[in-house]
Amino acid sequence: MANGSNSRAAVAAAWAVHLYTAATAVVALLALQAFIDGDPRKGFLWLWAAVAIDSTDGALARWVRVKERTPRFDGTLLDNLADYLTFVFVPAWVVSLDAVVPSGWGLPLGVGMLLASAYGFSHKDAKTSDHFFRGFPSYWNIVAFYLYTLGMMPTVNGVIVGGLVVLVFAPVGFVYPSRTSTLRGVTLVGGTIWAVAMLVAAWEFDGGPSAVARWSMIFPAYYVGVSVVLDRKRRKAIQSSLSP
């Protein structure tokens, strides 16, 4: 976008990016409708589309300089509202159905997901200045997909969800894939391959365990490992800077 111009075209482009972000809320509605209609395959495809939008709208917003061209509109708030619907509310509703967790666990776990993530989204330090998420970053849409496609026992699924609810509050750092500079190239390439694998797994989903989904777990394992290592280095650096 040339020279920081605030021409009509530039402002229109900024509003188009906001509309692109807002479309995630529509995707959430379509995903929820698919699950209500008993078509989890279509629901997960819509949730995949939400991840695709969320992974690209930030870069587009920076490229067209939305803060400069729409100064009275809060794109970050819009993004958080849309993300809460697709990343939290729809997956919480899916978990509440007891389809992949033990009977009677679904509603309490869904409530836990909603409340914990409401806290996480509202925390002023939810994203640190050095581009880490504070606590588990509420990737519940991805978690819900794996609960369906890995074929684990309902009790194991329930324990995983409960553990992640607690981890939302934990003062640990998780990598912001598109912003954390260390290994960013590797992370973005791996994330792109993983996204394609997730799309294939969602497209082929037939209600049973998915071999593609199992193989795609390599990237989440990498993501957690990198987050643990970099967060530990970050903490040591902070402690060193505070030492007399």
LUMLO-974831 format. One record per residue (C-alpha): residue number from 0; residue in three letters; x, y, z. Coordinates in Angstrom, 3 decimals, decimal comma. Layout:
 pos code     east    north       up
 NUM  ALA        X        Y        Z
...
***
This chain:
 pos code     east    north       up
   0  MET    0,000    0,000    0,000
   1  ALA    1,866    2,978   -1,323
   2  ASN    3,452    5,743    0,735
   3  GLY    1,009    5,693    3,648
   4  SER   -1,592    7,478    1,517
   5  ASN   -5,043    7,987    3,009
   6  SER   -6,757    8,042   -0,355
   7  ARG  -10,264    6,674   -0,697
   8  ALA   -8,847    3,454   -2,110
   9  ALA   -6,499    3,048    0,845
  10  VAL   -9,277    3,676    3,380
  11  ALA  -11,574    1,292    1,507
  12  ALA   -8,860   -1,355    1,627
  13  ALA   -8,576   -0,903    5,400
  14  TRP  -12,339   -1,326    5,827
  15  ALA  -12,211   -4,390    3,567
  16  VAL   -9,700   -5,991    5,932
  17  HIS  -11,997   -5,247    8,895
  18  LEU  -14,843   -6,874    6,975
  19  TYR  -12,607   -9,874    6,293
  20  THR  -11,982  -10,211   10,033
  21  ALA  -15,684   -9,766   10,841
  22  ALA  -16,526  -12,557    8,384
  23  THR  -15,121  -14,933   11,008
  24  ALA  -18,279  -14,342   13,062
  25  VAL  -20,374  -15,460   10,090
  26  VAL  -18,157  -18,534    9,777
  27  ALA  -18,846  -19,286   13,462
  28  LEU  -22,591  -19,196   12,780
  29  LEU  -22,220  -21,522    9,788
  30  ALA  -20,064  -23,922   11,783
  31  LEU  -22,569  -23,996   14,638
  32  GLN  -25,423  -24,623   12,204
  33  ALA  -23,483  -27,538   10,689
  34  PHE  -22,983  -29,144   14,098
  35  ILE  -26,660  -28,621   14,953
  36  ASP  -27,548  -30,333   11,673
  37  GLY  -25,413  -33,336   12,689
  38  ASP  -22,672  -32,670   10,126
  39  PRO  -19,412  -32,315   12,105
  40  ARG  -17,379  -32,661    8,903
  41  LYS  -18,863  -29,453    7,520
  42  GLY  -18,572  -27,828   10,943
  43  PHE  -14,851  -28,533   11,132
  44  LEU  -14,336  -27,303    7,580
  45  TRP  -15,921  -24,003    8,579
  46  LEU  -13,732  -23,843   11,684
  47  TRP  -10,713  -24,470    9,460
  48  ALA  -11,789  -21,478    7,369
  49  ALA  -11,886  -19,408   10,567
  50  VAL   -8,289  -20,398   11,349
  51  ALA   -7,270  -19,438    7,804
  52  ILE   -8,832  -15,987    8,203
  53  ASP   -7,314  -15,469   11,643
  54  SER   -3,872  -16,477   10,351
  55  THR   -3,920  -13,917    7,554
  56  ASP   -5,960  -10,917    8,659
  57  GLY   -3,237   -9,565   10,952
  58  ALA   -0,673   -9,417    8,153
  59  LEU   -3,232   -7,796    5,864
  60  ALA   -4,116   -5,252    8,556
  61  ARG   -0,471   -4,277    8,985
  62  TRP    0,033   -4,104    5,218
  63  VAL   -2,857   -1,701    4,600
  64  ARG   -2,123    0,127    7,888
  65  VAL   -5,607   -0,083    9,323
  66  LYS   -4,732    1,780   12,530
  67  GLU   -3,694    4,798   10,495
  68  ARG   -6,570    4,688    8,008
  69  THR   -9,424    3,804   10,375
  70  PRO   -8,224    5,400   13,637
  71  ARG  -11,648    5,404   15,306
  72  PHE  -12,233    1,700   14,741
  73  ASP  -10,654   -0,922   17,026
  74  GLY   -9,614   -3,817   14,803
  75  THR   -8,004   -5,661   17,711
  76  LEU  -11,295   -5,688   19,617
  77  LEU  -13,104   -6,898   16,502
  78  ASP  -10,552   -9,681   16,098
  79  ASN  -10,962  -10,759   19,718
  80  LEU  -14,761  -10,826   19,429
  81  ALA  -14,608  -12,925   16,260
  82  ASP  -11,968  -15,230   17,713
  83  TYR  -13,990  -15,796   20,871
  84  LEU  -16,896  -17,053   18,777
  85  THR  -14,908  -19,426   16,557
  86  PHE  -12,060  -20,418   18,858
  87  VAL  -14,093  -20,703   22,064
  88  PHE  -17,891  -20,580   21,880
  89  VAL  -18,502  -23,036   19,026
  90  PRO  -15,949  -25,602   20,342
  91  ALA  -17,383  -25,244   23,867
  92  TRP  -20,834  -25,974   22,491
  93  VAL  -19,450  -29,023   20,656
  94  VAL  -17,764  -30,339   23,809
  95  SER  -20,958  -29,733   25,816
  96  LEU  -22,756  -32,331   23,667
  97  ASP  -20,860  -35,161   25,444
  98  ALA  -19,974  -36,702   22,061
  99  VAL  -16,237  -36,994   22,798
 100  VAL  -16,104  -36,681   26,601
 101  PRO  -17,779  -38,824   29,290
 102  SER  -21,490  -38,344   29,810
 103  GLY  -22,124  -35,499   32,227
 104  TRP  -18,709  -33,925   31,691
 105  GLY  -19,583  -31,913   28,595
 106  LEU  -21,499  -29,000   30,099
 107  PRO  -19,080  -28,339   33,003
 108  LEU  -16,120  -28,538   30,628
 109  GLY  -17,848  -26,249   28,123
 110  VAL  -18,570  -23,727   30,873
 111  GLY  -14,943  -23,963   31,994
 112  MET  -13,748  -23,283   28,448
 113  LEU  -15,997  -20,235   28,122
 114  LEU  -15,095  -18,682   31,470
 115  ALA  -11,370  -19,426   31,334
 116  SER  -11,049  -18,029   27,830
 117  ALA  -13,130  -14,966   28,705
 118  TYR  -10,494  -14,284   31,356
 119  GLY   -7,673  -15,046   28,936
 120  PHE   -9,016  -12,782   26,194
 121  SER   -9,624   -9,938   28,661
 122  HIS   -6,267  -10,053   30,440
 123  LYS   -4,165   -6,986   29,651
 124  ASP   -1,064   -9,164   29,382
 125  ALA   -2,700  -11,837   27,231
 126  LYS   -0,040  -11,032   24,620
 127  THR    3,357   -9,932   25,854
 128  SER    5,453   -7,185   24,293
 129  ASP    7,901   -9,815   23,017
 130  HIS    5,118  -11,695   21,214
 131  PHE    4,143  -14,564   23,472
 132  PHE    0,666  -15,614   24,518
 133  ARG    0,217  -15,722   28,281
 134  GLY   -1,242  -19,111   29,174
 135  PHE   -2,889  -21,562   26,780
 136  PRO   -4,076  -19,344   23,894
 137  SER   -7,588  -20,838   23,635
 138  TYR   -7,063  -22,883   20,488
 139  TRP  -10,229  -24,774   21,382
 140  ASN  -11,341  -25,207   17,781
 141  ILE   -8,169  -27,183   17,089
 142  VAL   -8,520  -29,109   20,348
 143  ALA  -12,123  -30,049   19,501
 144  PHE  -11,062  -31,301   16,078
 145  TYR   -8,421  -33,559   17,568
 146  LEU  -10,860  -34,858   20,193
 147  TYR  -12,986  -36,110   17,302
 148  THR  -10,261  -37,377   14,987
 149  LEU   -7,586  -38,997   17,170
 150  GLY   -9,896  -41,700   18,518
 151  MET   -8,889  -41,326   22,174
 152  MET  -11,026  -42,531   25,066
 153  PRO  -13,672  -40,044   26,276
 154  THR  -12,079  -39,919   29,734
 155  VAL   -8,711  -38,998   28,223
 156  ASN  -10,399  -36,290   26,143
 157  GLY  -12,134  -34,905   29,215
 158  VAL   -8,923  -34,785   31,225
 159  ILE   -7,142  -33,002   28,360
 160  VAL   -9,843  -30,346   28,135
 161  GLY   -9,852  -29,853   31,903
 162  GLY   -6,065  -29,552   31,962
 163  LEU   -6,092  -26,961   29,191
 164  VAL   -8,774  -24,957   31,014
 165  VAL   -6,386  -24,712   33,976
 166  LEU   -3,465  -23,913   31,659
 167  VAL   -5,271  -20,797   30,387
 168  PHE   -4,516  -19,243   33,799
 169  ALA   -0,922  -20,471   34,001
 170  PRO    1,800  -17,796   33,728
 171  VAL    3,578  -19,618   30,918
 172  GLY    4,359  -18,311   27,453
 173  PHE    3,214  -19,783   24,156
 174  VAL    4,749  -18,673   20,875
 175  TYR    2,801  -16,236   18,696
 176  PRO    3,518  -18,077   15,407
 177  SER    3,480  -15,125   13,027
 178  ARG    5,240  -12,626   15,317
 179  THR    7,863  -14,487   17,405
 180  SER   11,131  -13,963   15,535
 181  THR   13,043  -17,050   16,704
 182  LEU   12,481  -19,914   14,236
 183  ARG    9,675  -17,915   12,649
 184  GLY   10,487  -19,243    9,174
 185  VAL   10,430  -22,844   10,349
 186  THR    7,258  -22,232   12,338
 187  LEU    5,435  -20,603    9,430
 188  VAL    6,453  -23,301    6,935
 189  GLY    5,532  -26,038    9,412
 190  GLY    2,288  -24,269   10,207
 191  THR    1,374  -24,048    6,538
 192  ILE    2,007  -27,766    6,013
 193  TRP    0,016  -28,506    9,154
 194  ALA   -2,882  -26,332    7,934
 195  VAL   -3,012  -28,285    4,676
 196  ALA   -2,977  -31,565    6,607
 197  MET   -5,799  -30,309    8,826
 198  LEU   -7,834  -29,362    5,764
 199  VAL   -7,323  -32,837    4,289
 200  ALA   -8,261  -34,478    7,595
 201  ALA  -11,386  -32,332    7,902
 202  TRP  -12,359  -32,970    4,288
 203  GLU  -11,994  -36,753    4,735
 204  PHE  -13,593  -36,867    8,185
 205  ASP  -16,107  -39,708    8,413
 206  GLY  -16,658  -39,841   12,159
 207  GLY  -13,760  -42,187   12,885
 208  PRO  -10,062  -41,798   13,767
 209  SER   -7,968  -40,083   11,097
 210  ALA   -4,426  -41,134   10,200
 211  VAL   -3,811  -37,705    8,672
 212  ALA   -4,876  -36,011   11,906
 213  ARG   -2,502  -38,224   13,870
 214  TRP    0,439  -37,342   11,636
 215  SER   -0,497  -33,668   11,785
 216  MET    0,125  -33,761   15,550
 217  ILE    3,832  -33,404   14,751
 218  PHE    3,392  -29,653   14,373
 219  PRO    1,455  -29,070   17,632
 220  ALA    4,170  -31,109   19,400
 221  TYR    6,805  -28,883   17,790
 222  TYR    4,837  -25,767   18,748
 223  VAL    4,583  -26,783   22,401
 224  GLY    8,255  -27,776   22,515
 225  VAL    9,443  -24,496   20,990
 226  SER    7,156  -22,545   23,319
 227  VAL    8,562  -24,286   26,397
 228  VAL   12,195  -23,747   25,347
 229  LEU   11,782  -20,108   24,304
 230  ASP    9,671  -19,237   27,342
 231  ARG   12,333  -20,714   29,614
 232  LYS   15,058  -18,643   27,877
 233  ARG   12,838  -15,574   28,090
 234  ARG   12,314  -16,032   31,816
 235  LYS   16,035  -16,500   32,444
 236  ALA   16,783  -13,329   30,478
 237  ILE   14,211  -11,370   32,517
 238  GLN   15,615  -12,710   35,791
 239  SER   19,147  -11,822   34,715
 240  SER   18,113   -8,281   33,846
 241  LEU   16,532   -7,863   37,281
 242  SER   19,517   -9,233   39,194
 243  PRO   21,696   -6,614   40,893
***
